[in-house]
Amino acid sequence: MSYKILVIKLGAFGDFVQAMGAFSAIRKYHYDSELVLMTSSYLAEFAACTPWFDTVWVDEKPKLYNLGGIFRLRNRLRKSKLSRIYDLQTSYRSSLYYKSFWPAPAPEWSGISPGCSHFHSNPERNNLHTVDRLEDQLLEAGVMLPSPPDFSWVNKDISKFKISGSYAILVPGGAKHRPEKRWSKEHYRSLAEKLNNKGIIPVVIGTELERGLGEFILEKIDSGINMAGTTSIYDLCALGANALITIGNDTGPMHLFGAQNTPAVVLFSNASDPKLCGQRGQNVTILQRENLQDLDVDVVMNIVSQVSHT
């Protein structure tokens, strides 16, 4: 490997998924180079399982007053003999990393840091969908357009979960500070009951803090499975690959399921614009209402019936 290439993508989970096509394109372009990813700690284990990176660095994200952390980051960047850096985060923080090389010349840099070699100059970049913005940025750096992400590297064996039958994944959680982006728990409970009546096992996923939410949704269903707080991101890949359908709020896991081309029904309120951040995939259906609570459960079930042919 003659060159060392760094890709910066710190998160969030959904944004990381939407960058997978870009990761693949960069890997293909730099086929004989060492490819390093800098990411957040909660994504590092999953990133190391993917086929695109030789090494994964965890960004400590030091505060400006954390001089020790700042110097460690600066030294890592400067001493790693990087040939090119792709800043796919393009945030204020990641753009500051470009300045870590001063007063020495910085490596080739694709991003939005003033003075970088491959500045993404499109004035409409903030009006592009995340995937399209990354494609446009890579084109300006000479990298061919990315393909949809390939998940053939995922072990799809789900025997450890002991799910006996067709199942639907429900993703009822989301950011606590954005309640307007979440369909009500009562709607999810009703949906779970209707799925159960069709012989489809409802499987709830989420964080440990959302385990109580899963218990509420599945309270009246013996066949339901509450996996909130028990799955890794890699587990979600396997579960998504085998699911009959996935249904959830605009969250990271729904980006993953959509990218896998598993039937995915994603629920949007007016708080987000799917034209800018919506899930991509061959089998994605986006249902949007001004007020998400106005979305009727039967509208979702109609899509389930089309997928299950019942």
SULRA-V813736 format. One record per helix or strand of 2 or more residues. SS is the DSSP state (h for helix, s for strand). FROM is the first residue (numbers start at 1). LEN is the number of residues. Records with the same first field share a line. If there is no record, write none. Layout:
SS: FROM-LEN, FROM-LEN
This chain:
s: 4-5, 34-6, 55-4, 84-4, 108-4, 118-2, 167-5, 201-4, 225-2, 245-5, 264-5, 284-5
h: 13-6, 20-10, 41-9, 67-13, 92-10, 125-3, 130-11, 159-3, 179-3, 185-13, 208-10, 233-10, 252-8, 274-4, 292-3, 297-12
